Amino acid sequence: MEIDGDRGTGRTTAQIRSAPHGAIFVCCHSAAKDYTRRLAKDLGRDDLTIVEPSWLDHGWMGKVISGLVVDHACQLNENLRCGLLQAQTRIRP
């Protein structure tokens, strides 16, 4: 499933490389989670927690997070965008 026109351009790789240590990385869809985990491991980013977009619903509740990165290819609905805004309030460097 192609999400956008810049598939294969290295944007996800760049996002993983520049993510804060210990950050949550939201992959573009549930089928991409395993690929994204392998990519992060190959890049030496075992510190990242890779989640699917549904994590934005309530996965952040009660957590303090060091960073949050959403894959460039994510297409978030209004509910997930609202969850993203709330999750961002949980970021503590």
N, C-alpha and C positions, 0 to 999 in steps of 0.2 A: 504494500500500500504506500504509494508515494504521497507525501504530505505537501511538499512544496517543490519549487523548481530548482533549489540549490542542493539537492541530494548529492552526496559524494564530494562536496567542495571542501570539507574539513572544518566546517563551522562547529559541529558538535565536538570534535577533537579539541579545537581551540577553547571551547567553553569548559570542557573537562580540565584541560591544562590550567586554565586561569581561575578555576573555582577555589574559593577559600578552603583551607584545611578543615576537614570534617563536615563539609557542607552536604546538604540534601540536593541531589540532582534529579529533577523531574524529567524523565524521558518522554518522548512524544506520544507513545501509546503502549499498552500492555505487551504487545508482541515484540516491542523493541527493547524491553527491559533486559533480557539476557544478553543481547548484542551490546547494549550500553555498558553492562557490568563487565563484559570481556574487554571492551575497549578501555574502560577505566583501569582495569587490572594491567593491561598491556602498556598503559601510559604511566604505570606506577602510582595510580591514585586509588589504592585500596582503602584510603581514609574516607572516601565518599560513600554516601548511602544513596543507592539508585532506587527510585520509586516510580510508580506509574502515576499519571495525572489524577487518578481518583484519590491519591494521598492528600490532595489539596482540599478535599471535602472536610475531613476531620483528622487526618493523620498527624497534624502538627499540634493538636490540642494537648495541653499539659506539658509540652516539650520546650526546651530552650535549644535553639539551633545556632550554629556558628555561621551559617550562610545558606543561601537558597538560590539555585540556578535552574532555570526552566529552559529546556532544549529549544533552540530557535524554531524547530519544526512543530512545536506544540500549537494546537489550535484549541484554545480554552473557551468553553461556553461561559455564560454569565455567572453561573454558580461557581465554577472553578476559578474564574477571575476574582470573584469575591473572596473565596478561600485563600487565594494567593495573597491578596492584600492583608488578610488577617494573619496568615502564616508569617508574612514579612515583619509583623510586630513582635514575633517571637525570636528574632535574630539578635543575638548578643555576641559580639566579637570576643 
